[in-house]
Amino acid sequence: MSVDQDTVRRIAKLSRIAIKEEQVEPMTGELNGILAWVEQLREVNTDGVPPLTSVVEAKLSMREDVITDGGIPKDVTRNAPETEDGFFVVPKVME
């Protein structure tokens, strides 16, 4: 796959990046270099290689999943500018 200057301009417009006209040609070369590197990565045989979620083997600590009512609505809403019946009162956004 190859990127031309019109494609660079279109990508810049879609991503809302201001790009000067003198930057279009160098950016074309950079994007083509990136795409060539990605194509090179496709040649690597990854059969039998398990996917990684992290480079460090780590287990998350688990806790018992217990449903509670919280029991502290006054503590939670203490610093709120306005509350009603234990809930936050927020300004209306849409009419």
C-alpha positions in Angstrom: 0.0 0.0 0.0 1.3 3.4 -0.9 0.2 6.9 0.3 0.2 9.8 -2.1 0.0 13.6 -1.3 -3.7 13.8 -1.7 -4.2 11.0 0.8 -2.0 12.8 3.3 -4.1 16.0 2.9 -7.3 13.9 3.4 -5.9 12.2 6.5 -4.9 15.6 7.9 -8.3 17.0 7.2 -10.1 14.0 8.7 -7.9 14.1 11.8 -8.2 17.8 12.0 -4.5 18.4 11.9 -3.3 21.6 10.4 -0.5 20.7 8.0 1.4 23.2 5.8 1.8 22.5 2.1 5.6 22.1 2.5 5.0 19.4 5.1 2.9 17.2 2.8 5.7 15.7 0.8 7.9 14.7 3.9 4.8 13.4 5.6 4.1 11.2 2.6 7.5 9.6 2.9 7.0 9.1 6.7 3.6 7.4 6.3 4.9 5.2 3.5 7.8 4.2 5.7 5.4 3.3 8.6 3.2 1.3 6.2 6.3 -0.6 4.9 7.3 -1.4 8.5 3.8 -2.7 9.2 4.0 -4.9 6.0 7.3 -6.2 7.3 5.7 -7.2 10.6 3.1 -9.2 8.8 5.9 -11.5 7.6 6.7 -12.6 11.2 5.3 -16.1 12.0 3.2 -15.8 15.1 1.6 -19.2 15.0 1.5 -20.8 18.5 2.5 -17.5 20.2 -0.1 -16.7 22.9 -1.3 -13.1 22.9 0.1 -10.8 25.6 -1.9 -8.5 27.8 1.2 -7.3 29.6 5.0 -7.9 29.4 5.0 -8.7 33.1 3.2 -11.8 34.4 0.9 -10.4 37.0 -2.3 -11.5 38.7 -4.9 -9.1 39.9 -5.9 -9.4 43.4 -9.5 -10.6 43.8 -12.0 -9.5 46.4 -15.3 -10.9 47.4 -18.1 -9.3 45.4 -20.6 -8.2 48.0 -23.6 -6.0 47.3 -24.1 -3.2 49.8 -26.2 -0.1 50.0 -23.1 2.0 50.7 -24.7 3.3 53.9 -22.8 6.6 53.8 -24.8 9.0 51.5 -24.2 11.9 53.8 -20.4 11.3 53.6 -20.6 11.0 49.8 -22.6 14.1 49.2 -21.1 16.2 52.0 -19.0 18.5 49.7 -21.7 18.7 46.9 -23.0 22.2 46.3 -26.6 21.0 46.3 -28.2 17.6 47.2 -31.7 16.3 47.5 -32.8 13.1 49.3 -29.2 11.8 49.3 -28.6 12.5 45.6 -26.5 15.1 43.7 -28.5 18.0 42.2 -27.0 19.1 38.9 -28.0 21.9 36.5 -30.3 21.0 33.6 -28.2 20.6 30.4 -31.0 20.3 27.8 -34.4 21.9 27.7 
